[in-house]
C-alpha cells in the first residue's frame, strides 16, 4: 500500500479486532486509507508493516503499543515516544511514575524475585497478583489476577498448588507478560476510570466511568459479570490534575483505572489503547463516535464526547477457556438494550497466548437517569442464561 494510510495494529482477540474494524470504518468516513494488521507477535510488526507510508500507527491492544510507537517514530507521525510507552506499559514502573506526575498516592506494591523479597515486604493486608504487562485483566498463569488475604496466604497457596518453583522461575526469567507484581488490594468493589485523548494541543478527557464486578467473585479469576457505568462522577482527583500530565506533547490514547481508599485515589492500571467498553458503547449507540474521535486524534479537531449518557455496558469476563458457550437465551430486547454480543456465534473461548481472552456476552443499556439505567441493565442481565458445549454433550 503506497498511499499514506492509517495502520491499525490488532491482536487476534475479538475485542482488539473489533476496535480496528471500527477505526477502519472511521478512516473511510474521513476519506483516509487504512490497513488492519492482526498479529499475536509484537516483534514481527515492523516486518509485517512493510515499507509503505504510514499516516499514523494506532495500537488496538496494549501488546502492540510499543511497536506502534516505534513505527510512528520512524515515520515521523508524532505518536507517544517509545520510551514513554515502554515505561507506561510496565505497571511496576509506569504506575509510580504517573502517580507521582499527577500527585496521586501510590498503593504499596512489590516486584519479588524470591520468596525472601515477599517476606520483607511490609504490606500486611490483602494483595492482588498482576503480570506487569498484561492486558484486559487477563493472565494465562494460575496466579494472575488472584486476590490473597496477605503475603503468607499467597506463599501458602503457591506451595500448596505446587506452583512455587514455576512462579519464582518466571519472576527471574519473565516471558512476554513480564514478572508478576504484587499490589495492595482494597476492599472497594468500584473501579473508577478515565479515558484521555492526547494531542500536541491538549489533553482532553473523553469520558469517565464506574466499573463494578459481580459480588463474591473477587478472589478467583473465574467467570464474573462486569458493569461499566458512564455519566457519573468518577476519578475527580485524577481529572483535577490533568494539567500536570506530560507525555511529550504527543498523540495517543490513555485509559487510566484507579480505586479509592482512606488515603485517596490510587492508580491501579494504565492502558495505551481505547477502552473496550467505550468501543462497544460507541459502536452500538453512536455511528459517528469513532470518526469524530479519529478526526480529533489525527487532525486536532475538538472532540465533542456527547455520547448517550447515562449508559451502562455489561459483559461477562474471565470465561473458562476450556468451555465453549453453545447457547444464550435472554429476555426480549427492549429499545433501551443495545446488543453487542448476545448470540453463541459471537462468543468464543480463549485461544491462549497473549491478549486472547475469551469473547463473552455483552450489551449496552440506555436510560434518562443513572439509577434507572443501572436497574434496567441488571434486570436484563439477570435474565441471561448460558449453556456450554460440555453440558449439552452430557
C-alpha positions as CSV (number, residue, x, y, z in Angstrom):
1,X,0.0,0.0,0.0
2,X,1.9,3.1,-1.3
3,X,-0.8,5.7,-0.4
4,X,-0.3,7.2,3.2
5,X,-2.5,5.2,5.4
6,X,-3.7,4.6,9.0
7,X,-2.1,1.4,10.2
8,X,-4.3,-0.3,12.8
9,X,-2.4,-2.9,14.9
10,X,-4.7,-5.6,16.3
11,X,-4.1,-8.6,18.4
12,X,-6.0,-11.8,17.5
13,X,-8.6,-11.2,20.2
14,X,-12.2,-10.4,19.1
15,X,-12.2,-7.1,21.2
16,X,-8.9,-5.9,19.6
17,X,-10.1,-6.8,16.1
18,X,-13.4,-5.0,16.7
19,X,-11.6,-1.8,17.7
20,X,-9.5,-2.0,14.5
21,X,-12.6,-2.6,12.3
22,X,-14.4,0.4,13.9
23,X,-11.4,2.7,13.3
24,X,-11.1,1.5,9.7
25,X,-14.7,2.5,9.1
26,X,-14.0,5.8,10.7
27,X,-10.9,6.3,8.5
28,X,-13.0,5.6,5.4
29,X,-15.6,8.2,6.5
30,X,-12.8,10.7,6.8
31,X,-11.5,9.8,3.3
32,X,-8.4,8.1,4.7
33,X,-6.9,4.8,3.6
34,X,-6.4,2.3,6.3
35,X,-4.9,-1.2,6.8
36,X,-5.5,-3.6,9.6
37,X,-2.6,-5.8,10.7
38,X,-3.5,-8.7,13.0
39,X,-0.7,-10.4,14.9
40,X,0.0,-12.0,18.2
41,X,3.7,-11.5,17.7
42,X,4.7,-7.9,18.6
43,X,8.3,-8.5,17.5
44,X,7.0,-9.1,13.9
45,X,5.1,-5.9,13.5
46,X,7.9,-3.9,11.9
47,X,8.5,-6.6,9.2
48,X,4.7,-7.1,8.6
49,X,4.1,-3.3,8.3
50,X,6.3,-3.2,5.2
51,X,7.8,0.0,3.6
52,X,4.5,1.9,2.8
53,X,4.0,5.4,4.1
54,X,2.2,5.4,7.4
55,X,0.0,8.4,8.4
56,X,-0.3,7.0,11.9
57,X,0.1,3.6,13.6
58,X,-2.7,3.1,16.2
59,X,-2.5,0.2,18.6
60,X,-5.8,-1.6,19.4
61,X,-4.1,-3.8,22.0
62,X,-1.6,-2.9,24.8
63,X,0.6,-5.7,23.5
64,X,1.1,-3.7,20.3
65,X,1.6,-0.2,21.8
66,X,5.4,-0.3,21.7
67,X,5.6,-1.5,18.0
68,X,3.1,1.3,17.1
69,X,5.3,3.9,18.9
70,X,8.4,2.7,17.1
71,X,6.6,2.9,13.7
72,X,5.3,6.3,14.5
73,X,8.8,7.5,15.4
74,X,10.3,6.0,12.2
75,X,7.6,7.7,10.0
76,X,7.6,11.0,11.9
77,X,3.9,10.6,12.9
78,X,4.1,12.3,16.3
79,X,2.9,9.4,18.4
80,X,3.8,8.7,22.0
81,X,7.6,8.3,22.4
82,X,8.7,4.7,22.6
83,X,10.5,5.2,25.9
84,X,7.2,6.7,27.4
85,X,5.2,3.8,26.1
86,X,7.7,1.2,27.4
87,X,7.5,2.9,30.9
88,X,3.7,3.2,31.0
89,X,3.2,-0.3,29.7
90,X,5.1,-1.7,32.7
91,X,2.9,-1.5,35.8
92,X,5.9,-1.8,38.1
93,X,7.3,1.5,36.9
94,X,4.5,3.2,35.0
95,X,2.1,3.4,37.9
96,X,4.6,5.0,40.2
97,X,5.7,7.4,37.5
98,X,2.3,8.6,36.5
99,X,1.1,8.7,40.2
100,X,3.9,11.0,41.0
101,X,3.3,13.2,38.0
102,X,-0.4,13.5,38.9
103,X,0.2,13.9,42.7
104,X,-1.8,10.7,43.5
105,X,-0.9,8.4,46.4
106,X,0.7,5.1,45.4
107,X,-0.7,1.8,46.6
108,X,2.0,-0.4,48.2
109,X,3.5,-2.8,45.6
110,X,6.2,-5.3,45.4
111,X,8.1,-6.9,42.4
112,X,9.6,-10.0,44.0
113,X,12.3,-12.2,42.6
114,X,12.4,-14.6,45.6
115,X,10.2,-15.7,48.5
116,X,12.5,-13.6,50.7
117,X,11.5,-10.5,48.8
118,X,7.9,-11.2,49.7
119,X,8.7,-11.9,53.3
120,X,10.5,-8.5,53.5
121,X,7.6,-6.6,52.0
122,X,5.9,-4.7,54.8
123,X,2.3,-4.7,53.5
124,X,0.1,-6.7,56.0
125,X,-3.2,-6.9,54.1
126,X,-4.9,-8.2,51.1
127,X,-3.0,-8.3,47.8
128,X,-3.6,-8.9,44.1
129,X,-1.1,-10.5,41.7
130,X,-0.8,-8.9,38.3
131,X,1.5,-9.5,35.3
132,X,3.3,-6.2,34.8
133,X,2.4,-6.1,31.1
134,X,-0.9,-7.8,31.0
135,X,-3.9,-6.5,29.1
136,X,-7.6,-6.6,29.9
137,X,-7.4,-8.2,33.4
138,X,-6.4,-11.5,31.8
139,X,-3.5,-13.8,32.5
140,X,-2.6,-17.3,31.3
141,X,-0.9,-18.0,34.7
142,X,-3.0,-19.5,37.5
143,X,-1.8,-16.8,39.9
144,X,-2.7,-13.9,37.6
145,X,-5.4,-11.6,39.0
146,X,-6.0,-13.7,42.1
147,X,-6.5,-11.9,45.4
148,X,-5.0,-13.2,48.6
149,X,-5.6,-12.4,52.3
150,X,-1.9,-11.5,52.8
151,X,1.6,-12.5,51.8
152,X,1.5,-15.6,53.9
153,X,-1.7,-16.7,52.2
154,X,-0.1,-16.2,48.8
155,X,3.0,-18.2,49.7
156,X,0.9,-20.9,51.2
157,X,-1.2,-21.1,48.0
158,X,1.7,-21.3,45.6
159,X,3.3,-24.1,47.7
160,X,0.0,-26.0,48.2
161,X,-0.7,-25.8,44.4
162,X,2.9,-26.8,43.7
163,X,3.5,-23.6,41.7
164,X,6.2,-22.1,43.8
165,X,9.1,-23.2,41.6
166,X,7.2,-22.1,38.4
167,X,6.3,-18.7,39.9
168,X,9.8,-17.7,41.0
169,X,11.4,-19.1,37.8
170,X,9.2,-16.8,35.8
171,X,9.9,-13.9,38.2
172,X,13.6,-14.3,37.4
173,X,13.2,-15.1,33.7
174,X,9.9,-13.5,32.7
175,X,8.2,-14.1,29.4
176,X,6.2,-11.6,27.2
177,X,3.9,-10.6,30.1
178,X,6.8,-9.8,32.4
179,X,7.1,-10.8,36.0
180,X,4.1,-10.6,38.4
181,X,3.6,-7.5,40.5
182,X,2.1,-7.9,44.0
183,X,-0.1,-4.9,44.7
184,X,-2.1,-4.0,47.8
185,X,-5.8,-4.8,47.2
186,X,-8.5,-2.6,48.6
187,X,-12.0,-3.6,49.7
188,X,-13.6,-1.2,47.3
189,X,-15.6,-3.0,44.6
190,X,-15.8,0.1,42.5
191,X,-13.0,0.9,40.0
192,X,-13.1,4.5,38.6
193,X,-11.8,5.1,35.1
194,X,-10.9,8.0,32.8
195,X,-10.1,7.8,29.1
196,X,-7.9,10.6,27.7
197,X,-7.2,11.9,24.2
198,X,-3.6,13.2,23.8
199,X,-2.6,15.7,21.1
200,X,0.1,18.3,20.8
201,X,-2.5,20.9,21.5
202,X,-4.3,19.5,24.5
203,X,-5.1,16.6,26.9
204,X,-8.8,16.0,26.6
205,X,-11.0,14.0,28.9
206,X,-13.2,11.7,26.7
207,X,-15.2,10.0,29.4
208,X,-15.2,8.7,33.0
209,X,-16.9,5.6,34.3
210,X,-17.5,3.5,37.4
211,X,-16.7,-0.2,36.9
212,X,-18.2,-2.8,39.3
213,X,-17.7,-6.6,39.3
214,X,-20.2,-9.3,40.3
215,X,-20.2,-9.6,44.1
216,X,-18.5,-12.5,45.7
217,X,-16.2,-13.3,42.8
218,X,-13.1,-11.2,43.6
219,X,-10.8,-13.9,44.9
220,X,-10.5,-16.0,41.8
221,X,-10.2,-15.5,38.0
222,X,-13.4,-17.4,37.1
223,X,-16.3,-16.1,35.1
224,X,-17.9,-13.0,36.5
225,X,-20.1,-10.2,35.3
226,X,-18.7,-6.7,34.9
227,X,-20.8,-3.4,34.8
228,X,-19.3,-0.2,33.3
229,X,-21.5,2.8,34.0
230,X,-20.9,6.1,32.2
231,X,-22.3,9.5,33.0
232,X,-21.1,9.6,36.7
233,X,-18.6,11.5,38.7
234,X,-15.6,9.1,38.6
235,X,-12.0,9.9,39.3
236,X,-12.3,13.6,40.3
237,X,-8.9,13.7,41.9
238,X,-7.3,12.5,38.7
239,X,-9.2,14.9,36.5
240,X,-8.2,17.8,38.6
241,X,-4.5,17.1,37.9
242,X,-4.6,16.6,34.2
243,X,-2.8,19.8,33.6
244,X,0.3,18.1,35.2
245,X,0.2,15.3,32.7
246,X,3.3,15.5,30.5
247,X,3.9,12.8,27.9
248,X,5.9,14.9,25.4
249,X,3.1,16.7,23.6
250,X,2.4,13.5,21.5
251,X,-0.7,11.9,20.0
252,X,-2.3,8.9,21.6
253,X,-5.0,7.4,23.8
254,X,-4.6,6.8,27.5
255,X,-7.0,4.8,29.6
256,X,-6.4,5.1,33.3
257,X,-8.0,2.9,36.1
258,X,-8.0,3.5,39.8
259,X,-9.7,2.9,43.1
260,X,-10.0,4.8,46.3
261,X,-9.1,4.1,49.9
262,X,-8.9,6.2,53.0
263,X,-5.6,7.6,51.7
264,X,-7.2,8.9,48.5
265,X,-7.4,7.8,44.8
266,X,-4.8,5.3,43.6
267,X,-3.9,4.4,40.0
268,X,-4.0,0.6,39.5
269,X,-3.7,0.2,35.8
270,X,-2.7,2.0,32.6
271,X,-3.8,1.1,29.1
272,X,-2.4,2.6,25.9
273,X,-5.4,2.0,23.8
274,X,-9.2,2.6,23.5
275,X,-11.3,1.2,26.3
276,X,-13.2,-1.8,25.1
277,X,-16.4,-0.7,26.9
278,X,-16.3,2.7,25.2
279,X,-15.7,0.9,21.9
280,X,-18.8,-1.2,22.4
281,X,-21.0,1.7,23.6
282,X,-20.0,4.0,20.8
283,X,-20.5,1.3,18.1
284,X,-23.9,0.3,19.5
285,X,-25.3,3.8,20.1
286,X,-23.5,6.5,18.0
287,X,-22.3,5.8,14.4
288,X,-20.2,9.0,14.3
289,X,-18.3,8.5,17.5
290,X,-15.2,6.7,16.2
291,X,-15.0,9.1,13.2
292,X,-15.1,12.1,15.5
293,X,-12.5,10.6,17.8
294,X,-10.1,9.7,15.0
295,X,-10.5,13.2,13.5
296,X,-9.6,14.7,16.9
297,X,-6.6,12.3,17.3
298,X,-5.1,12.9,13.9
299,X,-6.1,16.4,13.0
300,X,-6.5,18.2,16.4
301,X,-10.2,18.7,15.9
302,X,-12.3,19.3,19.0
303,X,-13.9,16.1,20.1
304,X,-17.4,16.6,21.5
305,X,-17.8,13.5,23.7
306,X,-21.6,13.7,23.7
307,X,-22.4,10.0,23.7
308,X,-25.7,8.9,25.1
309,X,-25.5,9.1,28.9
310,X,-26.2,7.7,31.3
311,X,-25.2,4.4,29.7
312,X,-24.2,1.0,31.1
313,X,-22.2,-1.7,29.4
314,X,-22.3,-5.2,30.9
315,X,-20.2,-8.1,29.9
316,X,-19.0,-11.5,31.2
317,X,-15.3,-11.7,31.6
318,X,-12.7,-14.4,32.5
319,X,-14.7,-17.1,30.8
320,X,-13.3,-20.6,31.2
321,X,-11.1,-21.2,28.1
322,X,-12.0,-24.9,28.2
323,X,-15.7,-24.2,27.9
324,X,-17.4,-23.0,24.7
325,X,-20.7,-21.3,25.0
326,X,-23.2,-23.3,23.0
327,X,-26.4,-21.3,23.5
328,X,-27.5,-18.0,25.0
329,X,-31.1,-17.2,26.0
330,X,-32.2,-13.8,27.2
331,X,-35.4,-11.8,27.7
332,X,-36.9,-9.9,24.7
333,X,-34.8,-6.9,23.7
334,X,-36.5,-3.6,24.6
335,X,-35.4,-0.5,22.7
336,X,-33.1,0.6,25.5
337,X,-31.0,-2.5,25.3
338,X,-28.4,-2.5,22.5
339,X,-26.8,-5.9,21.9
340,X,-23.1,-6.2,21.4
341,X,-22.7,-10.0,21.7
342,X,-25.8,-11.9,22.7
343,X,-25.5,-15.0,20.5
344,X,-23.3,-18.0,20.9
345,X,-21.9,-17.5,17.4
346,X,-20.4,-14.2,18.6
347,X,-18.9,-15.7,21.8
348,X,-15.6,-17.6,21.6
349,X,-13.4,-19.4,24.1
350,X,-9.9,-18.0,24.8
351,X,-7.4,-19.1,22.2
352,X,-4.5,-18.9,24.7
353,X,-1.4,-16.8,24.5
354,X,-1.1,-13.0,24.9
355,X,-4.2,-10.8,24.8
356,X,-6.5,-13.6,23.6
357,X,-9.1,-13.6,26.4
358,X,-12.5,-15.2,25.8
359,X,-15.2,-13.3,24.0
360,X,-18.3,-13.4,26.1
361,X,-21.9,-12.0,26.2
362,X,-22.1,-8.2,26.3
363,X,-24.8,-5.5,25.9
364,X,-25.3,-1.7,26.4
365,X,-28.2,-0.1,28.2
366,X,-29.5,3.4,27.9
367,X,-31.8,5.5,30.2
368,X,-32.7,9.0,31.2
369,X,-31.0,8.7,34.6
370,X,-28.2,6.7,36.2
371,X,-30.4,4.8,38.7
372,X,-32.9,3.7,36.1
373,X,-30.1,2.8,33.7
374,X,-28.3,0.6,36.2
375,X,-31.5,-1.1,37.3
376,X,-32.6,-1.8,33.8
377,X,-29.2,-3.3,32.9
378,X,-29.1,-5.5,36.0
379,X,-32.7,-6.7,35.4
380,X,-31.8,-7.7,31.8
381,X,-28.6,-9.4,32.9
382,X,-30.5,-11.5,35.5
383,X,-32.5,-13.0,32.7
384,X,-29.5,-14.2,30.6
385,X,-28.9,-17.9,30.6
386,X,-25.8,-19.6,29.2
387,X,-25.3,-23.2,28.3
388,X,-21.9,-24.7,27.5
389,X,-20.9,-27.4,25.0
390,X,-19.8,-29.8,27.7
391,X,-23.1,-29.5,29.4
392,X,-25.0,-30.1,26.2
393,X,-22.8,-33.1,25.4
394,X,-23.5,-34.6,28.9
